[in-house]
Amino acid sequence: MKIKCRRLRSSFWESRCCCTLIAIAAGLLVTLICLSGFSVLMTSLDAPDSLVSCMAAIALCAGSFTAGFISAKHRRRHGLLAGLGCGIIIYFIVFFFGLLLLQSLSGAGTIMKLILIILCSCMGGVCGVNTRIRKPPR
């Protein structure tokens, strides 16, 4: 009788945790790039407060979509759960930095931010799983 063993992940770089951390770092980088681009745009325009908050929400959605997309594309399965995990972690990072900068609980993070982040990261996860795999050249 032959015993079958599952192949364990050989290194940390191939693990689920590392994949999620890389995806979150990429999502936060995209968020920072979008915020920088929007701030350059706002220096040339006289933007009202509603436009500023809209631009911040768009940057946050772009970053969370990117995180879900990269995580799910790397894992190639469970895109909704990968996006949900990335979204929750990004929300807690944004919430923590909001607490540090504002030093109050009132404006640090809202339910609307949570809904936007989770929705966009789950959409990114579903899109990441459903993208085509590139075939290697022969």
N, C-alpha and C positions, 0 to 999 in steps of 0.2 A: 504494500500500500504506500503510495507516494503522497507525501504531504505537500500541499500547495501553499506557498506563502505569497503574500502580497508584496510587491516591491515598494519599499518605503521611499519617501522622497530623499534624494541623495544629499541635498544641501539646502541651506536656508534660502538661497536665491530662487529655488524652484517652489518654495512653499506658498501656501495660500496667504499667509501673514505678510510675507515680503511683497507679494503681488499687490495686496491691498495698500500697503504703505507707499509703494511706488506710485500707485494710481492716485492716492490722496495727495502726495507731493506734487504730482503733475497737475491735479485739479487746483490746488492752492496757487501754483505758479501761473496757471491760466487766469485765475481770479485776479492775481496781482498785476498781470500784464493788461487785462481789461480795465482794471481800476486806473492804472497809469495812463493808458490811452484815453480814457474818459476824462481824467484830470487835465491832460494836455488840451483836449477839446473844450473843456469848460473854462480854461484860461482865456481862450479867444472869444468865448460867448459869455453873455450875462445870463446864466442859467438860474431859473427859479428853484426853490427847494424841492418841489415835486419832481422835477427833472433829475435832480441830484440823487434822490432816493430811488428813482426808477433805474438810473444807470448803475447804482450799487446793486440793485436786485438782479439786473441783467448780467452783471459780472459774476455774481454769486451763482446764478443759474448756469452760466457757461462753465464755470469751474466744477460744479458738482456733476454736470453732464459729462464732462471730460473724465472725471474720476471714475464714474460708473462705467463709461465706455471702455476705458483702458483696462480696468479690472476684469470686466466680463470678456473682453476680447482676448486677454491673456489666458483666462481660465477655460473659455469656450463652453461653459455650462453654468446653469443657475444664474442667469444674468439679472433677474429681478432681485434675488437675494444679495448678489454682489453689489448691485447699485444701492440697495437699501442699507447695507453695512457701511459702504463708503459715505452715503448721505448722512447717516447718524453720526459717524465720526467727524465729518466736516462740520456738522451743526454744533457739536460740542466744542470743536476748536474755535469756531466763530463766537460761540457763546462765552467761552473762557476769555478770549481776547476782548470781547465787548465788556465783560466785567472788569478786566484790568484797565481798559482805557476810560470807561465811563464811571467806574467806581460806584455803580448802583445797579440794582437788579431790574429796574424798570425798563430801561432801553437796551439792555445787553442782548437779548434775544427774544423774539416773539414767536408765537405759534405760526404766523404767516411765513416767517423765514423757514421754520421747520418744514412746513408743507411744501414750499417752493424747492427747497434743497432735496427733500426726499423724492418729490415728483420728478425733478430733472435728473437726479442720479439714477432712479429706477428706469427712466426712459433711456438714459445712456447705457445702462446695463443691458436692456433688451436689444438696443441697436448694436451694441458690441458683440453680443452672442450671434446675432443674425447677419453679421458681415461675412463676406466670402473670405476663405483662407487662400492666401497667395500660394500658388504652386511654385516650388523651387525650379530654377532653370535647369535644363538638361545639358 
